[in-house]
């Protein structure tokens, strides 16, 4: 471990990145580890509870939409059992949504719940919204690993497109972080935002083709859904990368890079403009 740490330090020195950024990076890693450890401290399953929560949502939605409402899917390469196929398809779209909503909701209150850190002059306040977002993303990776294992067992196949997942995580994290910065800054001054956001996310969920296929939306409207709702594109790309191994929405993928970058820049700019007044309000 010491050898790996020493090599990592050497690599850092070669990169043209200020030491302050590396310091904040190390601090963020420490805060995320502490947050993950504190969430289920003292429980028997520990962080596996996040996977249990994800699977419980999967079972509920699979029962309601596949068994009760009889939503049908036909995806080549998935098991012949319709309920199992629907469950795998649903879980692939549900995972990024859970990471997005969990991280965003917790990031919205990240500043007002840490007044002691806000009033410390030396603490980098830009890290506060990042901690719950990265914690939620790491927890969702447990579900993603379970999904990949389930697909390997049921279909005896893993698609090479799995290597593209990191390129999808970038716009997902940029989009979540941008909104997290925006709402975290505004919540300091308007305390109704977390409750309002909860209502908006419930509506947003059913406007996103997660529990129903995009093909159930009229063809002329599908492009609007993808271009106006980045989470619809992200959920669909998860399914294409993990389940089918065939990317059909390259253009939409490029669009969400543009949208997520703009959202991140705008959210971060608002957060920085509001940050000087945090200590006075709290």
Backbone as CSV, one residue per row, in Angstrom:
resi,resn,N_x,N_y,N_z,CA_x,CA_y,CA_z,C_x,C_y,C_z
1,UNK,0.825,-1.199,0.000,0.000,0.000,0.000,0.870,1.265,0.000
2,UNK,1.974,1.208,0.744,2.861,2.375,0.779,3.447,2.653,-0.600
3,UNK,3.768,1.554,-1.331,4.320,1.733,-2.672,3.315,2.371,-3.613
4,UNK,2.059,1.932,-3.520,1.004,2.511,-4.359,0.805,3.981,-4.019
5,UNK,0.791,4.297,-2.717,0.616,5.680,-2.291,1.763,6.551,-2.779
6,UNK,2.993,6.011,-2.732,4.155,6.777,-3.175,4.075,7.054,-4.672
7,UNK,3.659,6.044,-5.462,3.537,6.238,-6.907,2.439,7.235,-7.234
8,UNK,1.335,7.177,-6.480,0.248,8.128,-6.694,0.724,9.558,-6.435
9,UNK,1.553,9.727,-5.405,2.102,11.051,-5.095,2.997,11.545,-6.215
10,UNK,3.791,10.634,-6.796,4.660,11.018,-7.902,3.840,11.440,-9.123
11,UNK,2.771,10.706,-9.396,1.911,11.045,-10.530,1.273,12.420,-10.318
12,UNK,0.857,12.696,-9.098,0.261,13.998,-8.786,1.223,15.136,-9.090
13,UNK,2.485,14.935,-8.737,3.472,15.992,-8.932,3.685,16.283,-10.410
14,UNK,3.501,15.275,-11.265,3.706,15.458,-12.694,2.532,16.181,-13.352
15,UNK,1.345,16.089,-12.757,0.168,16.717,-13.343,0.127,18.201,-12.999
16,UNK,-0.281,19.042,-13.971,-0.329,20.498,-13.727,-1.584,20.912,-12.956
17,UNK,-1.747,20.359,-11.764,-2.925,20.641,-10.941,-2.450,21.204,-9.609
18,UNK,-3.004,22.336,-9.181,-2.566,22.948,-7.914,-2.758,22.013,-6.720
19,UNK,-1.881,22.174,-5.724,-1.967,21.342,-4.526,-3.288,21.524,-3.784
20,UNK,-3.874,22.724,-3.895,-5.139,22.979,-3.206,-6.241,22.055,-3.713
21,UNK,-6.239,21.790,-5.027,-7.249,20.902,-5.597,-7.046,19.478,-5.104
22,UNK,-5.786,19.035,-5.039,-5.518,17.696,-4.517,-5.926,17.596,-3.050
23,UNK,-5.710,18.662,-2.290,-6.101,18.666,-0.885,-7.610,18.540,-0.739
24,UNK,-8.341,19.307,-1.559,-9.803,19.215,-1.522,-10.291,17.839,-1.973
25,UNK,-9.595,17.262,-2.948,-9.941,15.911,-3.417,-9.786,14.890,-2.291
26,UNK,-8.675,14.973,-1.567,-8.459,14.055,-0.442,-9.504,14.267,0.649
27,UNK,-9.826,15.526,0.922,-10.828,15.840,1.940,-12.195,15.313,1.520
28,UNK,-12.547,15.459,0.243,-13.827,14.947,-0.253,-13.894,13.434,-0.081
29,UNK,-12.815,12.737,-0.414,-12.788,11.289,-0.235,-12.993,10.890,1.218
30,UNK,-12.368,11.633,2.128,-12.522,11.347,3.558,-13.960,11.581,4.008
31,UNK,-14.554,12.683,3.562,-15.929,13.004,3.948,-16.922,11.985,3.399
32,UNK,-16.705,11.527,2.173,-17.603,10.521,1.583,-17.491,9.211,2.342
33,UNK,-16.273,8.811,2.674,-16.096,7.564,3.444,-16.764,7.666,4.803
34,UNK,-16.635,8.812,5.464,-17.278,9.014,6.763,-18.799,9.005,6.635
35,UNK,-19.294,9.603,5.561,-20.740,9.644,5.347,-21.294,8.235,5.114
36,UNK,-20.614,7.452,4.311,-21.063,6.082,4.037,-20.998,5.227,5.297
37,UNK,-19.951,5.435,6.104,-19.808,4.654,7.329,-20.868,5.041,8.359
38,UNK,-21.238,6.339,8.390,-22.189,6.817,9.404,-23.626,6.468,9.073
39,UNK,-23.945,6.246,7.800,-25.336,6.020,7.404,-25.939,4.783,8.057
40,UNK,-25.174,3.717,8.133,-25.707,2.463,8.672,-24.838,1.955,9.818
41,UNK,-24.278,2.896,10.565,-23.388,2.528,11.668,-24.143,1.702,12.705
42,UNK,-23.567,0.576,13.079,-24.170,-0.288,14.086,-25.127,-1.326,13.542
43,UNK,-25.503,-1.238,12.265,-26.423,-2.223,11.681,-25.649,-3.454,11.224
44,UNK,-26.347,-4.573,11.149,-25.694,-5.830,10.784,-25.273,-5.851,9.319
45,UNK,-26.118,-5.344,8.430,-25.826,-5.386,7.004,-24.961,-4.227,6.540
46,UNK,-24.875,-3.178,7.349,-24.062,-2.033,6.967,-24.571,-1.391,5.683
47,UNK,-23.660,-1.084,4.764,-24.036,-0.407,3.522,-24.797,-1.314,2.558
48,UNK,-24.891,-2.595,2.863,-25.720,-3.475,2.039,-27.198,-3.106,2.140
49,UNK,-27.559,-2.321,3.169,-28.938,-1.863,3.282,-29.343,-1.020,2.074
50,UNK,-28.399,-0.319,1.488,-28.714,0.468,0.288,-29.145,-0.446,-0.851
51,UNK,-28.462,-1.602,-0.981,-28.846,-2.580,-2.003,-30.211,-3.173,-1.694
52,UNK,-30.471,-3.446,-0.408,-31.780,-3.976,-0.015,-32.888,-2.978,-0.368
53,UNK,-32.650,-1.697,-0.124,-33.642,-0.671,-0.463,-33.886,-0.611,-1.964
54,UNK,-32.824,-0.721,-2.743,-32.973,-0.701,-4.198,-33.765,-1.914,-4.680
55,UNK,-33.459,-3.081,-4.138,-34.160,-4.296,-4.549,-35.620,-4.271,-4.123
56,UNK,-35.911,-3.658,-2.970,-37.304,-3.575,-2.529,-38.119,-2.704,-3.486
57,UNK,-37.541,-1.593,-3.933,-38.231,-0.773,-4.925,-38.422,-1.536,-6.228
58,UNK,-37.402,-2.306,-6.616,-37.502,-3.108,-7.834,-38.659,-4.100,-7.748
59,UNK,-38.774,-4.795,-6.618,-39.839,-5.788,-6.462,-41.213,-5.140,-6.506
60,UNK,-41.350,-3.987,-5.858,-42.653,-3.298,-5.831,-43.057,-2.875,-7.235
61,UNK,-42.152,-2.205,-7.949,-42.486,-1.718,-9.291,-42.685,-2.882,-10.265
62,UNK,-41.897,-3.945,-10.112,-42.067,-5.102,-10.985,-43.437,-5.736,-10.775
63,UNK,-43.841,-5.861,-9.524,-45.160,-6.446,-9.236,-46.284,-5.576,-9.799
64,UNK,-46.200,-4.272,-9.560,-47.286,-3.378,-9.984,-47.376,-3.290,-11.503
65,UNK,-46.243,-3.073,-12.174,-46.291,-2.779,-13.599,-46.202,-4.032,-14.473
66,UNK,-45.520,-5.077,-14.024,-45.396,-6.269,-14.847,-46.510,-7.270,-14.587
67,UNK,-46.855,-7.468,-13.317,-47.843,-8.493,-12.976,-49.254,-7.921,-12.947
68,UNK,-49.422,-6.761,-12.297,-50.764,-6.186,-12.165,-51.191,-5.462,-13.443
69,UNK,-50.351,-4.530,-13.927,-50.711,-3.734,-15.097,-50.323,-4.388,-16.419
70,UNK,-49.589,-5.503,-16.366,-49.268,-6.296,-17.557,-48.478,-5.504,-18.610
71,UNK,-47.500,-4.710,-18.163,-46.632,-4.023,-19.113,-45.737,-5.060,-19.786
72,UNK,-45.727,-5.079,-21.123,-44.997,-6.092,-21.873,-43.756,-5.497,-22.524
73,UNK,-42.694,-6.305,-22.561,-41.447,-5.905,-23.195,-40.950,-7.038,-24.068
74,UNK,-40.215,-6.684,-25.082,-39.581,-7.687,-25.926,-38.161,-7.227,-26.223
75,UNK,-37.218,-7.735,-25.431,-35.822,-7.331,-25.561,-34.989,-8.563,-25.874
76,UNK,-34.326,-8.538,-26.998,-33.525,-9.671,-27.421,-32.349,-9.885,-26.476
77,UNK,-32.150,-11.156,-26.114,-31.035,-11.509,-25.249,-31.386,-11.655,-23.789
78,UNK,-32.572,-11.172,-23.383,-32.999,-11.306,-22.000,-33.754,-12.615,-21.814
79,UNK,-33.903,-13.083,-20.565,-34.576,-14.364,-20.314,-35.986,-14.402,-20.892
80,UNK,-36.451,-15.615,-21.216,-37.788,-15.784,-21.788,-38.880,-15.422,-20.783
81,UNK,-38.589,-15.606,-19.490,-39.566,-15.250,-18.463,-39.803,-13.746,-18.490
82,UNK,-41.037,-13.340,-18.772,-41.343,-11.919,-18.954,-41.131,-11.115,-17.679
83,UNK,-41.474,-11.698,-16.525,-41.321,-10.955,-15.267,-39.854,-10.712,-14.935
84,UNK,-39.006,-11.722,-15.193,-37.573,-11.547,-14.943,-36.992,-10.523,-15.905
85,UNK,-37.370,-10.605,-17.169,-36.882,-9.644,-18.159,-37.305,-8.228,-17.798
86,UNK,-38.570,-8.074,-17.386,-39.043,-6.754,-16.998,-38.276,-6.246,-15.786
87,UNK,-38.004,-7.140,-14.820,-37.266,-6.740,-13.632,-35.864,-6.246,-13.966
88,UNK,-35.152,-6.951,-14.851,-33.809,-6.526,-15.254,-33.860,-5.196,-16.004
89,UNK,-34.830,-5.080,-16.907,-34.995,-3.837,-17.666,-35.325,-2.673,-16.743
90,UNK,-36.228,-2.904,-15.791,-36.623,-1.861,-14.854,-35.454,-1.449,-13.966
91,UNK,-34.708,-2.426,-13.465,-33.605,-2.128,-12.549,-32.534,-1.298,-13.245
92,UNK,-32.280,-1.567,-14.539,-31.276,-0.811,-15.285,-31.652,0.662,-15.382
93,UNK,-32.936,0.964,-15.490,-33.360,2.358,-15.537,-33.554,2.973,-14.174
94,UNK,-33.846,2.127,-13.184,-34.109,2.619,-11.837,-32.831,3.031,-11.111
95,UNK,-31.725,2.358,-11.399,-30.477,2.626,-10.684,-29.994,4.067,-10.839
96,UNK,-29.882,4.604,-12.053,-29.437,6.013,-12.152,-30.447,6.980,-11.548
97,UNK,-31.732,6.629,-11.598,-32.739,7.506,-11.007,-32.590,7.551,-9.483
98,UNK,-32.361,6.407,-8.852,-32.180,6.364,-7.398,-30.942,7.165,-6.996
99,UNK,-29.843,6.987,-7.745,-28.622,7.741,-7.439,-28.864,9.236,-7.599
100,UNK,-29.583,9.613,-8.645,-29.861,11.023,-8.912,-30.730,11.639,-7.824
101,UNK,-31.860,11.034,-7.532,-32.798,11.632,-6.581,-32.265,11.608,-5.153
102,UNK,-31.641,10.495,-4.757,-31.092,10.415,-3.399,-30.004,11.460,-3.185
103,UNK,-29.068,11.541,-4.130,-27.999,12.526,-4.004,-28.511,13.948,-4.046
104,UNK,-29.465,14.228,-4.936,-29.977,15.590,-5.080,-30.745,16.042,-3.847
105,UNK,-31.621,15.191,-3.329,-32.418,15.564,-2.150,-31.522,15.824,-0.949
106,UNK,-30.524,14.960,-0.742,-29.638,15.142,0.401,-28.703,16.326,0.203
107,UNK,-28.287,16.576,-1.042,-27.421,17.730,-1.311,-28.152,19.039,-1.067
108,UNK,-29.474,19.050,-1.304,-30.253,20.278,-1.124,-30.176,20.793,0.309
109,UNK,-30.101,19.884,1.265,-30.039,20.281,2.682,-28.630,20.212,3.255
110,UNK,-27.634,19.997,2.410,-26.273,19.771,2.908,-25.664,20.995,3.580
111,UNK,-26.049,22.179,3.177,-25.470,23.396,3.766,-26.160,23.741,5.075
112,UNK,-27.488,23.709,5.095,-28.222,24.134,6.295,-28.066,23.139,7.442
113,UNK,-27.658,21.903,7.146,-27.464,20.921,8.217,-26.039,20.928,8.770
114,UNK,-25.170,21.768,8.199,-23.775,21.831,8.665,-23.385,23.273,8.996
115,UNK,-24.114,23.943,9.891,-23.782,25.346,10.189,-22.396,25.518,10.794
116,UNK,-21.926,24.528,11.547,-20.592,24.646,12.156,-19.497,24.693,11.102
117,UNK,-19.649,23.859,10.051,-18.650,23.867,8.980,-18.745,25.135,8.146
118,UNK,-19.969,25.626,7.945,-20.164,26.835,7.144,-19.458,28.018,7.768
119,UNK,-19.449,28.078,9.099,-18.868,29.228,9.799,-17.355,29.111,10.000
120,UNK,-16.786,27.995,9.533,-15.336,27.860,9.588,-14.733,28.457,8.326
121,UNK,-13.879,29.425,8.500,-13.327,30.162,7.354,-12.525,29.251,6.440
122,UNK,-11.829,28.267,7.003,-10.894,27.469,6.210,-11.572,26.303,5.502
123,UNK,-12.824,26.014,5.804,-13.453,24.833,5.208,-13.968,25.162,3.805
124,UNK,-13.641,24.317,2.796,-14.119,24.567,1.420,-15.595,24.180,1.283
125,UNK,-16.468,25.161,1.272,-17.908,24.902,1.263,-18.382,24.266,-0.036
126,UNK,-17.574,24.309,-1.082,-17.977,23.683,-2.340,-18.069,22.158,-2.217
127,UNK,-17.496,21.594,-1.156,-17.525,20.140,-0.990,-18.829,19.640,-0.374
128,UNK,-19.548,20.505,0.340,-20.713,20.037,1.086,-21.761,19.352,0.199
129,UNK,-22.206,19.941,-0.915,-23.196,19.241,-1.739,-22.640,18.002,-2.438
130,UNK,-21.310,17.945,-2.613,-20.714,16.818,-3.327,-20.747,15.533,-2.507
131,UNK,-20.672,15.655,-1.190,-20.579,14.464,-0.336,-21.787,13.547,-0.494
132,UNK,-23.037,14.027,-0.309,-24.177,13.119,-0.479,-24.354,12.637,-1.911
133,UNK,-23.969,13.458,-2.890,-24.110,13.043,-4.290,-23.190,11.874,-4.600
134,UNK,-21.944,11.950,-4.172,-21.011,10.857,-4.426,-21.331,9.639,-3.566
135,UNK,-21.824,9.853,-2.358,-22.220,8.726,-1.522,-23.360,7.944,-2.163
136,UNK,-24.364,8.667,-2.668,-25.490,8.008,-3.328,-25.038,7.298,-4.594
137,UNK,-24.110,7.903,-5.319,-23.610,7.276,-6.541,-22.865,5.979,-6.226
138,UNK,-22.049,6.001,-5.181,-21.308,4.790,-4.794,-22.271,3.703,-4.335
139,UNK,-23.304,4.080,-3.584,-24.278,3.087,-3.140,-25.019,2.471,-4.321
140,UNK,-25.315,3.281,-5.338,-26.008,2.740,-6.510,-25.128,1.763,-7.278
141,UNK,-23.807,1.894,-7.129,-22.905,0.973,-7.823,-23.049,-0.453,-7.307
142,UNK,-23.483,-0.604,-6.041,-23.748,-1.951,-5.529,-24.884,-2.598,-6.317
143,UNK,-25.939,-1.827,-6.568,-27.040,-2.338,-7.363,-26.621,-2.626,-8.788
144,UNK,-25.747,-1.775,-9.358,-25.273,-1.992,-10.719,-24.476,-3.294,-10.820
145,UNK,-23.635,-3.552,-9.832,-22.884,-4.805,-9.838,-23.815,-6.011,-9.726
146,UNK,-24.853,-5.881,-8.884,-25.827,-6.966,-8.759,-26.559,-7.184,-10.078
147,UNK,-26.889,-6.103,-10.778,-27.569,-6.211,-12.071,-26.686,-6.916,-13.095
148,UNK,-25.425,-6.537,-13.159,-24.506,-7.156,-14.122,-24.346,-8.645,-13.837
149,UNK,-24.251,-8.997,-12.564,-24.146,-10.419,-12.193,-25.420,-11.167,-12.586
150,UNK,-26.587,-10.546,-12.344,-27.856,-11.184,-12.687,-27.972,-11.407,-14.190
151,UNK,-27.525,-10.440,-14.977,-27.571,-10.589,-16.434,-26.623,-11.697,-16.889
152,UNK,-25.444,-11.743,-16.281,-24.481,-12.789,-16.641,-25.028,-14.176,-16.330
153,UNK,-25.762,-14.300,-15.226,-26.317,-15.601,-14.841,-27.490,-15.995,-15.727
154,UNK,-28.388,-15.046,-16.005,-29.617,-15.370,-16.735,-29.426,-15.462,-18.245
155,UNK,-28.557,-14.611,-18.797,-28.381,-14.608,-20.255,-27.039,-15.167,-20.706
156,UNK,-26.133,-15.451,-19.747,-24.807,-16.002,-20.042,-24.035,-15.105,-21.016
157,UNK,-24.203,-13.783,-20.839,-23.571,-12.854,-21.756,-23.331,-11.510,-21.076
158,UNK,-22.143,-10.961,-21.298,-21.835,-9.602,-20.866,-21.389,-8.817,-22.093
159,UNK,-22.000,-7.673,-22.310,-21.734,-6.900,-23.518,-20.477,-6.048,-23.357
160,UNK,-19.688,-5.927,-24.412,-18.486,-5.071,-24.341,-18.822,-3.602,-24.141
161,UNK,-20.069,-3.219,-24.375,-20.466,-1.816,-24.166,-20.393,-1.410,-22.699
162,UNK,-20.237,-2.372,-21.799,-20.085,-2.034,-20.381,-18.897,-1.100,-20.153
163,UNK,-17.921,-1.172,-21.058,-16.747,-0.297,-20.937,-17.107,1.168,-21.143
164,UNK,-18.304,1.438,-21.697,-18.721,2.822,-21.936,-19.394,3.456,-20.724
165,UNK,-19.660,2.682,-19.696,-20.362,3.209,-18.523,-19.695,4.449,-17.918
166,UNK,-18.372,4.482,-17.746,-17.767,5.694,-17.168,-18.071,6.952,-17.968
167,UNK,-18.234,6.829,-19.281,-18.544,7.997,-20.105,-19.997,8.451,-19.928
168,UNK,-20.840,7.567,-19.408,-22.210,7.945,-19.079,-22.291,8.517,-17.673
169,UNK,-21.400,8.069,-16.788,-21.393,8.596,-15.417,-21.025,10.073,-15.383
170,UNK,-20.213,10.519,-16.336,-19.774,11.926,-16.329,-20.959,12.875,-16.447
171,UNK,-21.813,12.767,-17.485,-22.960,13.696,-17.535,-23.959,13.468,-16.413
172,UNK,-24.082,12.218,-15.948,-24.985,11.949,-14.829,-24.553,12.717,-13.587
173,UNK,-23.256,12.674,-13.268,-22.749,13.361,-12.087,-22.743,14.874,-12.278
174,UNK,-22.430,15.333,-13.487,-22.447,16.775,-13.745,-23.853,17.339,-13.576
175,UNK,-24.843,16.629,-14.105,-26.230,17.088,-14.010,-26.694,17.107,-12.558
176,UNK,-26.414,16.029,-11.828,-26.821,15.953,-10.424,-26.116,17.013,-9.597
177,UNK,-24.822,17.189,-9.819,-24.047,18.153,-9.047,-24.488,19.586,-9.331
178,UNK,-24.764,19.889,-10.602,-25.215,21.236,-10.937,-26.507,21.598,-10.233
179,UNK,-27.485,20.681,-10.263,-28.750,20.925,-9.558,-28.528,20.929,-8.053
180,UNK,-27.613,20.064,-7.568,-27.320,20.035,-6.135,-26.758,21.353,-5.646
181,UNK,-25.814,21.922,-6.392,-25.269,23.231,-6.029,-26.353,24.302,-6.043
182,UNK,-27.169,24.308,-7.079,-28.214,25.325,-7.212,-29.183,25.286,-6.032
183,UNK,-29.730,24.100,-5.744,-30.747,23.994,-4.691,-30.139,24.099,-3.295
184,UNK,-28.889,23.638,-3.128,-28.238,23.777,-1.822,-28.041,25.241,-1.474
185,UNK,-27.644,26.049,-2.459,-27.467,27.476,-2.208,-28.781,28.191,-1.950
186,UNK,-29.798,27.865,-2.740,-31.091,28.530,-2.581,-31.787,28.132,-1.282
187,UNK,-31.576,26.888,-0.818,-32.247,26.413,0.394,-31.830,27.196,1.630
188,UNK,-30.635,27.737,1.620,-30.187,28.549,2.752,-31.117,29.741,2.961
189,UNK,-31.662,30.254,1.877,-32.506,31.448,1.942,-33.999,31.136,1.833
190,UNK,-34.347,30.027,1.179,-35.752,29.625,1.010,-35.879,28.185,1.509
191,UNK,-36.368,28.007,2.730,-36.366,26.690,3.355,-37.475,25.760,2.828
192,UNK,-38.337,26.252,1.953,-39.383,25.406,1.379,-38.887,24.578,0.200
193,UNK,-37.672,24.834,-0.246,-37.182,24.169,-1.451,-37.091,22.649,-1.298
194,UNK,-36.581,22.077,-0.188,-36.533,20.610,-0.090,-37.903,19.959,-0.231
195,UNK,-38.935,20.536,0.399,-40.275,19.978,0.292,-40.822,20.129,-1.129
196,UNK,-40.590,21.295,-1.724,-41.039,21.509,-3.101,-40.340,20.563,-4.062
197,UNK,-39.047,20.361,-3.839,-38.281,19.466,-4.698,-38.795,18.032,-4.596
198,UNK,-39.198,17.619,-3.383,-39.743,16.276,-3.218,-40.986,16.058,-4.064
199,UNK,-41.862,17.063,-4.104,-43.076,16.968,-4.932,-42.709,16.936,-6.407
200,UNK,-41.771,17.789,-6.809,-41.361,17.851,-8.212,-40.740,16.540,-8.669
201,UNK,-39.955,15.895,-7.794,-39.307,14.637,-8.164,-40.334,13.531,-8.348
202,UNK,-41.376,13.515,-7.530,-42.434,12.520,-7.704,-43.100,12.660,-9.069
203,UNK,-43.353,13.891,-9.485,-43.951,14.127,-10.802,-42.954,13.777,-11.901
204,UNK,-41.707,14.192,-11.687,-40.642,13.944,-12.662,-40.478,12.452,-12.927
205,UNK,-40.616,11.640,-11.883,-40.425,10.199,-12.019,-41.381,9.615,-13.063
206,UNK,-42.643,10.013,-13.006,-43.623,9.440,-13.926,-43.600,10.107,-15.294
207,UNK,-42.900,11.232,-15.407,-42.679,11.833,-16.714,-41.447,11.243,-17.399
208,UNK,-40.721,10.395,-16.698,-39.515,9.754,-17.223,-39.817,8.290,-17.522
209,UNK,-39.498,7.802,-18.713,-39.788,6.400,-19.061,-38.879,5.410,-18.332
210,UNK,-39.193,5.221,-17.054,-38.439,4.272,-16.235,-39.266,3.019,-15.978
211,UNK,-40.514,3.207,-15.553,-41.374,2.058,-15.277,-42.210,1.677,-16.495
212,UNK,-42.100,2.459,-17.557,-42.775,2.125,-18.810,-41.800,2.399,-19.955
213,UNK,-41.896,1.678,-21.053,-40.939,1.857,-22.159,-41.181,3.159,-22.911
214,UNK,-40.130,3.688,-23.495,-40.218,4.924,-24.258,-41.129,4.747,-25.466
215,UNK,-41.264,3.513,-25.953,-42.108,3.245,-27.116,-43.589,3.462,-26.824
216,UNK,-43.966,3.536,-25.544,-45.364,3.796,-25.209,-45.727,5.269,-25.385
217,UNK,-44.708,6.108,-25.604,-44.928,7.532,-25.882,-45.020,7.709,-27.387
218,UNK,-45.965,8.514,-27.889,-46.071,8.738,-29.342,-44.734,9.149,-29.949
219,UNK,-44.424,8.603,-31.103,-43.140,8.815,-31.762,-42.726,10.284,-31.862
220,UNK,-43.619,11.213,-32.263,-43.189,12.619,-32.378,-42.738,13.234,-31.056
221,UNK,-43.215,12.674,-29.936,-42.885,13.245,-28.630,-41.616,12.649,-28.017
222,UNK,-41.151,11.534,-28.568,-40.010,10.857,-27.954,-38.749,11.723,-27.984
223,UNK,-38.513,12.416,-29.083,-37.338,13.286,-29.177,-37.395,14.402,-28.139
224,UNK,-38.592,14.961,-27.930,-38.746,16.021,-26.938,-38.443,15.499,-25.530
225,UNK,-38.902,14.275,-25.255,-38.648,13.675,-23.940,-37.146,13.544,-23.709
226,UNK,-36.428,13.052,-24.708,-34.989,12.859,-24.561,-34.238,14.179,-24.427
227,UNK,-34.626,15.180,-25.212,-33.894,16.436,-25.219,-34.236,17.329,-24.028
228,UNK,-35.458,17.205,-23.503,-35.875,18.053,-22.387,-35.699,17.380,-21.027
229,UNK,-35.481,16.072,-21.024,-35.370,15.329,-19.775,-34.100,14.475,-19.806
230,UNK,-32.975,15.012,-19.345,-31.719,14.246,-19.394,-31.797,12.892,-18.694
231,UNK,-32.613,12.773,-17.636,-32.697,11.495,-16.929,-33.345,10.415,-17.793
232,UNK,-34.208,10.807,-18.734,-34.786,9.832,-19.657,-33.697,9.252,-20.553
233,UNK,-32.816,10.123,-21.044,-31.708,9.657,-21.883,-30.748,8.788,-21.099
234,UNK,-30.433,9.200,-19.877,-29.494,8.438,-19.053,-30.052,7.057,-18.738
235,UNK,-31.331,6.971,-18.379,-31.945,5.673,-18.092,-31.938,4.781,-19.322
236,UNK,-32.264,5.355,-20.486,-32.293,4.564,-21.723,-30.899,4.089,-22.102
237,UNK,-29.891,4.935,-21.909,-28.518,4.547,-22.232,-27.997,3.467,-21.283
238,UNK,-28.401,3.526,-20.017,-28.038,2.441,-19.095,-28.542,1.116,-19.638
239,UNK,-29.774,1.109,-20.110,-30.369,-0.127,-20.633,-29.655,-0.605,-21.891
240,UNK,-29.309,0.325,-22.753,-28.627,-0.063,-23.979,-27.223,-0.577,-23.691
241,UNK,-26.539,0.050,-22.763,-25.171,-0.364,-22.445,-25.148,-1.701,-21.724
242,UNK,-26.020,-1.871,-20.736,-25.968,-3.057,-19.870,-26.768,-4.225,-20.441
243,UNK,-27.935,-3.941,-21.013,-28.853,-5.017,-21.407,-28.684,-5.472,-22.851
244,UNK,-28.700,-4.534,-23.785,-28.730,-4.922,-25.202,-27.368,-4.882,-25.872
245,UNK,-26.456,-4.050,-25.355,-25.138,-3.957,-25.976,-25.142,-3.214,-27.297
246,UNK,-26.204,-2.476,-27.578,-26.329,-1.719,-28.826,-26.771,-0.300,-28.509
247,UNK,-25.941,0.689,-28.841,-26.240,2.089,-28.551,-27.038,2.677,-29.715
248,UNK,-28.260,3.084,-29.430,-29.138,3.640,-30.453,-29.305,5.147,-30.335
249,UNK,-28.811,5.715,-29.250,-29.061,7.137,-28.988,-27.749,7.897,-28.800
250,UNK,-26.870,7.820,-29.800,-25.612,8.540,-29.733,-25.834,10.052,-29.706
251,UNK,-26.755,10.527,-30.558,-27.002,11.966,-30.622,-27.523,12.495,-29.296
252,UNK,-28.464,11.761,-28.706,-29.010,12.169,-27.411,-27.930,12.150,-26.338
253,UNK,-27.000,11.223,-26.450,-25.879,11.151,-25.508,-25.054,12.439,-25.589
254,UNK,-24.793,12.892,-26.802,-24.064,14.149,-26.964,-24.825,15.336,-26.415
255,UNK,-26.152,15.317,-26.585,-26.978,16.416,-26.093,-26.924,16.503,-24.572
256,UNK,-26.970,15.336,-23.879,-26.953,15.403,-22.411,-25.586,15.843,-21.890
257,UNK,-24.520,15.617,-22.647,-23.220,16.176,-22.254,-23.303,17.703,-22.244
258,UNK,-23.925,18.262,-23.282,-24.062,19.707,-23.378,-24.970,20.241,-22.268
259,UNK,-26.122,19.587,-22.077,-27.070,20.045,-21.055,-26.470,19.942,-19.661
260,UNK,-25.863,18.814,-19.352,-25.315,18.607,-18.006,-24.174,19.578,-17.722
261,UNK,-23.360,19.877,-18.728,-22.277,20.840,-18.535,-22.841,22.234,-18.244
262,UNK,-23.873,22.623,-18.993,-24.495,23.938,-18.763,-25.155,23.996,-17.383
263,UNK,-25.831,22.914,-16.994,-26.471,22.874,-15.678,-25.428,22.961,-14.576
264,UNK,-24.310,22.243,-14.745,-23.250,22.276,-13.735,-22.654,23.673,-13.613
265,UNK,-22.336,24.295,-14.738,-21.744,25.631,-14.703,-22.710,26.629,-14.069
266,UNK,-23.985,26.570,-14.472,-24.970,27.487,-13.920,-25.201,27.274,-12.435
267,UNK,-25.315,26.008,-12.023,-25.533,25.711,-10.607,-24.353,26.118,-9.750
268,UNK,-23.147,25.833,-10.226,-21.946,26.179,-9.463,-21.786,27.699,-9.367
269,UNK,-22.101,28.407,-10.456,-22.011,29.863,-10.449,-22.971,30.458,-9.422
270,UNK,-24.208,29.969,-9.384,-25.177,30.460,-8.401,-24.716,30.169,-6.980
271,UNK,-24.174,28.975,-6.772,-23.704,28.588,-5.436,-22.579,29.506,-4.974
272,UNK,-21.634,29.801,-5.869,-20.513,30.666,-5.505,-20.983,32.089,-5.218
273,UNK,-21.975,32.564,-5.964,-22.487,33.907,-5.729,-23.211,34.011,-4.390
274,UNK,-23.882,32.944,-3.984,-24.643,32.960,-2.731,-23.787,32.602,-1.517
275,UNK,-22.677,31.931,-1.745,-21.862,31.391,-0.642,-21.404,32.424,0.383
276,UNK,-21.011,33.633,0.016,-20.556,34.595,1.030,-21.590,34.927,2.079
277,UNK,-22.868,34.744,1.782,-23.927,35.097,2.741,-24.386,33.923,3.602
278,UNK,-23.822,32.733,3.368,-24.277,31.558,4.107,-24.112,31.727,5.612
279,UNK,-22.926,32.133,6.033,-22.626,32.240,7.462,-23.555,33.255,8.151
280,UNK,-23.874,34.346,7.468,-24.752,35.364,8.071,-26.164,34.834,8.273
281,UNK,-26.673,34.061,7.313,-28.046,33.552,7.403,-28.149,32.423,8.417
282,UNK,-27.120,31.548,8.448,-27.173,30.408,9.354,-26.744,30.796,10.754
